[in-house]
Structure formats: structure tokens, C-alpha cells
Amino acid sequence: MNTLPQPTKYFLYIRKSTDEEDRQVLSLEAQLTELKEYAEKESLEIIETFVEKKTAKVPGREIFNSMLNKIDGGLPHLIGILAWHPDRLSRNSVDGGRLIYLLDTGKLGGLKFPTFAFENNPSGKFFLAIGLSNAKYYVDNLAENVRRGNRAKLRRGEWPGQKPFGYVYDHRLRNIVPEPKEAKIVKKIYEEFATGRHTLKSISARLVELGGGKARSNYSIENLLTNDRYIGIMRWDGEAHEGKYRPLISKQLFAKVQEVLANRRKPRKSKKRHDFPFVGLFHCSCGSMFTAQFAKGNGGIYRYYRCTRKHGACAEKYIQESELQKQIIEKLQTIVLPTDWSKEMLEKLEREEKSQTQSIDAFAEANRKKIFALQEKLDKLLEGYLDNLIDEETYRRKKESLVQQKIALKGERDTLLRKRMSGWNEPMRDYINTLIQAGKIASEQSPQEIAHFAQKIGTNRLISEKIVS
């Protein structure tokens, strides 16, 4: 029984992104309508509504963080969150861990979902963690299914991605075919560049003249001139595959263009690289990346990070590496599970997994025996009919009944196999181990390990007013 005080005031949070996994989710308007009706029925007072249009696969949603920051900062009254389903709040381990931490500290009084029962007690938080890990597992599984589909296409020689310039997708052939106008442009560009009389910039202008769209950057032009998809080679994840589509240029012409490009490239002096572990991890609030450099001051040399100002002037101040590392460690510590909790949860998972395996195996064996028995009855029924022991009408009627029973049992078997394959045990174990690892990383305080872990758990990290969020 939940004896904790229950909030009567709630933040209402709705989210829908353009991600594949969100296509079947209620629209923002529908979520808002349903949740307001639910709040009225349950006598919940909505004091603020938060609307998000970003994916929950990675940490860093501004609206979500703003809501949790308000709760974490302390409010004059106990607050809860009302959402359609746990997966609206989080599909990643960091945000899920932060929600559970706020529940543990009592700053968040509770969660309400019309589609998911939750009680603010150890058991409720355990099953909430399962629900959140299932959401993350769905995201990971969807991505793996896409990769698996792409690998199958590559094995068949079919182009797996968005059609490249010069081609159009033929649904009948399930592959790309040359688009007459664009294919001629690609061949013409290769032929002219092979003469050695063009630069990347002049080829870009020539591409526009020929009707190939707007002017492109040097990087884009070089990519067009070095991509061996035009000679029938598909590169995916660094691996080459033979394409079963028609090349636009010959291998000889492609080789000549590569020779011209190689002669144009000047050898560059290698720059001395400094070990700045957090470079490439953080964006500024203006949208630019953070870079790092050394600075002298107070008789010493300091390492600090600053905005690159790629998008223009920015008032964001620099932050010393030691302060940045300190803030990241503090963030990691907010998602760490207590040792006794993690041990108990892993042991509970182990017991649940064994129990589930035993019950599934027992059910599968019983199912197999029933199917075998039905098949024997069908065989005997056929023998009786062939030996004229039963009439045709009786034979058909009994056969129909037995076949329907057999189909139903096979359906139960297939459902069981899907349940075993899509179990929540492994994603939940990964979720717990991630939170355990966060504690180890935070305690060891190795900049390289901290940076690697931060890279692993999310890609949308932000620094604003010298604060990591």
C-alpha cells in the first residue's frame, strides 16, 4: 500500500516526435484532450502544461529538462507529472533514471498515466523502470530491424538508402535505376573534371548550368566525384558491396577522376593534437559546438572549453575543464543506483528470468504434445474415411474442428516464441548495469572514461551559462 502523501497539483507533459516509433502515438492535441479529461475525472489540478516535439531516445530535451529542473529546484507544494504513457517521458536510461531519482528524493510526488498503473513505492518504481526500459528496448530494436533490413538489401545488391543523385527508385525492381537527365549530368561532370581543367568550385557552377540544382559546397562536390556508387559499388558501414544496378560511368573514367583529385591535394602538416577529452561532446545554447584550448593565467597553464561561435556572436563564457568534469560527475551521480538496490534488482531479474523460462518451457512442451495428439487424430480420421468407416460429411465436419484447434495451438506457440524473443529481461539488465557503471565512472574520475560514458548514453548535451544540462 502507498502511504506517501499524494500530490494534487500536476505538471501535464505531452510529447510526439517525427520518429518512426512515434507514428502510431496519439497527436499532441489528442493527448492533451485525453489527459485533461482524465485529470478532471481524477480531480487532479493541472498548474502548467509542457509540450515537446523532440525525440526521447537521447537526453537533452529542453522542455523536459525545464520541467524536471523546476521540480528539482524545489516547489512550494508537492508536484506530480501527468503523461499519456511512460514512453512519452523517456526512451533513454538517463532521463528514466532522473525521474526515478526525483521520486526517491521526494521532490517528485508521483506520476499519473491513463494507460499505465503506477504507485510511488519500491514495487511501483521497479515496474516503472521496466516500462521505461521497454521503451528504450523498442527504440534499440527498431533501429536493429532497420539495420537488418538494410543488410538483407545489400546482400541482394539493392540500394538500401535514399536514392543518390543520378538515379530514381524503381519499386517494381526494388532497386535504383538511372534517371535519364540526372545520369547524363553525372557522366558529363565526371568527363569534364577528368580533363584537369576544372576546380571543385567551377564544377559546382557547371553542375548548376547543366540543370543539376543549386550550387554545392566543395565538400559536396568532392563527395560526388569520389563516391564509387556510380561504378556499381555500395559502401555501407565501411564495407563494400556489389550493386545489382546499372553504373553511370566506367571504372576507367572514375579512376581518372581520382587521379586528378589526388594530384590537386597538397600534403598538409600534421597538427599537434592535445588530449581534450570533452571536445565534440557539448553544444552551446547558440547551436555551435564547444572546443578547447590552453590559456595562461595566475602563473599557470589552464585547460578550458569555449563556444566556437560558428553561428555568429555568442555571449557564452568559457568553462575550465576541471569545472566541466565536476559538473558531469554530479550529473552521473544523480542516476547512480544504490548498491543494495542494484543488487536486489539484478537478483530479482535472475529469479524472474528462471521462473519465466521454466513456465515457458513447460507450456511449450504441453503445447507440442497437444499438437502431436491432434495430428494423430487427423491421421486416424483420414484412415477411417478412406476405409469407409465414416461418411464424407462427418469426416469434413470433424476435420474442420481438429484443424481449427491445431491452428489455435500453433498461434499460441508463435505468441510464446515472440514473448521469449522480446522479453524485457535483457534491456532491463542493461539499464541497471548502465546505472551501476555511472557510479564507477563518477568515483574513478578519469576524464577519458567520463567522456566515453557521456558519449555512450546520449548525443544532445548542452552548456548554457556555464551549466551542463
Secondary structure as the mmCIF struct_conf table of DSSP 4:
data_model
#
loop_
_struct_conf.conf_type_id
_struct_conf.id
_struct_conf.beg_label_comp_id
_struct_conf.beg_label_asym_id
_struct_conf.beg_label_seq_id
_struct_conf.end_label_comp_id
_struct_conf.end_label_asym_id
_struct_conf.end_label_seq_id
BEND BEND1 LEU A 4 LEU A 4
HELX_LH_PP_P HELX_LH_PP_P1 PRO A 5 PRO A 7
BEND BEND2 THR A 8 THR A 8
STRN STRN1 LYS A 9 ARG A 15
BEND BEND3 THR A 18 ASP A 19
HELX_RH_3T_P HELX_RH_3T_P1 GLU A 20 ASP A 22
TURN_TY1_P TURN_TY1_P1 ARG A 23 GLN A 24
BEND BEND4 VAL A 25 VAL A 25
HELX_LH_PP_P HELX_LH_PP_P2 LEU A 26 SER A 27
HELX_RH_AL_P HELX_RH_AL_P1 LEU A 28 GLU A 42
TURN_TY1_P TURN_TY1_P2 SER A 43 SER A 43
HELX_LH_PP_P HELX_LH_PP_P3 LEU A 44 LEU A 44
STRN STRN2 GLU A 45 GLU A 52
BEND BEND5 LYS A 54 LYS A 54
BEND BEND6 ALA A 56 PRO A 59
HELX_RH_AL_P HELX_RH_AL_P2 GLU A 62 ASP A 72
TURN_TY1_P TURN_TY1_P3 GLY A 73 GLY A 73
BEND BEND7 PRO A 76 HIS A 77
STRN STRN3 ILE A 79 LEU A 82
BEND BEND8 TRP A 84 TRP A 84
HELX_RH_AL_P HELX_RH_AL_P3 PRO A 86 LEU A 89
BEND BEND9 ARG A 91 ASN A 92
HELX_RH_AL_P HELX_RH_AL_P4 SER A 93 THR A 105
TURN_TY1_P TURN_TY1_P4 GLY A 106 GLY A 106
BEND BEND10 LYS A 107 LYS A 107
STRN STRN4 LEU A 108 LYS A 112
STRN STRN5 PHE A 113 PHE A 113
TURN_TY1_P TURN_TY1_P5 PRO A 114 THR A 115
STRN STRN6 PHE A 116 PHE A 116
BEND BEND11 ASN A 120 ASN A 121
HELX_RH_AL_P HELX_RH_AL_P5 PRO A 122 ARG A 155
TURN_TY1_P TURN_TY1_P6 ARG A 156 GLY A 157
BEND BEND12 GLY A 161 GLN A 162
HELX_LH_PP_P HELX_LH_PP_P4 LYS A 163 PRO A 164
TURN_TY1_P TURN_TY1_P7 PHE A 165 GLY A 166
STRN STRN7 TYR A 167 ASP A 170
TURN_TY1_P TURN_TY1_P8 HIS A 171 ARG A 174
STRN STRN8 ASN A 175 PRO A 178
HELX_RH_AL_P HELX_RH_AL_P6 PRO A 180 ALA A 194
TURN_TY1_P TURN_TY1_P9 THR A 195 GLY A 196
HELX_RH_AL_P HELX_RH_AL_P7 LEU A 200 GLU A 209
TURN_TY1_P TURN_TY1_P10 LEU A 210 GLY A 211
BEND BEND13 LYS A 214 LYS A 214
HELX_RH_AL_P HELX_RH_AL_P8 ASN A 218 THR A 226
HELX_RH_3T_P HELX_RH_3T_P2 ASP A 228 ILE A 231
TURN_TY1_P TURN_TY1_P11 GLY A 232 GLY A 232
STRN STRN9 ILE A 233 TRP A 236
TURN_TY1_P TURN_TY1_P12 ASP A 237 GLY A 238
STRN STRN10 GLU A 239 GLU A 242
BEND BEND14 LYS A 244 TYR A 245
BEND BEND15 LEU A 248 ILE A 249
HELX_RH_AL_P HELX_RH_AL_P9 LYS A 251 ARG A 264
HELX_LH_PP_P HELX_LH_PP_P5 ARG A 265 HIS A 274
TURN_TY1_P TURN_TY1_P13 PRO A 277 LEU A 281
STRN STRN11 PHE A 282 CYS A 284
TURN_TY1_P TURN_TY1_P14 SER A 285 CYS A 286
BEND BEND16 GLY A 287 GLY A 287
HELX_LH_PP_P HELX_LH_PP_P6 SER A 288 SER A 288
STRN STRN12 MET A 289 MET A 289
STRN STRN13 PHE A 290 GLY A 297
TURN_TY1_P TURN_TY1_P15 ASN A 298 GLY A 299
STRN STRN14 GLY A 300 CYS A 307
TURN_TY1_P TURN_TY1_P16 LYS A 310 HIS A 311
BEND BEND17 GLY A 312 GLY A 312
HELX_LH_PP_P HELX_LH_PP_P7 GLU A 316 TYR A 318
STRN STRN15 ILE A 319 GLN A 320
HELX_RH_AL_P HELX_RH_AL_P10 GLU A 321 GLN A 333
TURN_TY1_P TURN_TY1_P17 THR A 334 ILE A 335
HELX_LH_PP_P HELX_LH_PP_P8 VAL A 336 PRO A 338
HELX_RH_AL_P HELX_RH_AL_P11 THR A 339 LEU A 386
TURN_TY1_P TURN_TY1_P18 ASP A 387 ASN A 388
BEND BEND18 LEU A 389 ILE A 390
HELX_RH_AL_P HELX_RH_AL_P12 GLU A 392 MET A 421
TURN_TY1_P TURN_TY1_P19 SER A 422 SER A 422
BEND BEND19 TRP A 424 TRP A 424
HELX_RH_AL_P HELX_RH_AL_P13 ASN A 425 GLU A 444
HELX_RH_AL_P HELX_RH_AL_P14 PRO A 447 ILE A 457
BEND BEND20 THR A 459 THR A 459
STRN STRN16 ARG A 461 SER A 464
TURN_TY1_P TURN_TY1_P20 GLU A 465 LYS A 466
STRN STRN17 ILE A 467 VAL A 468
#
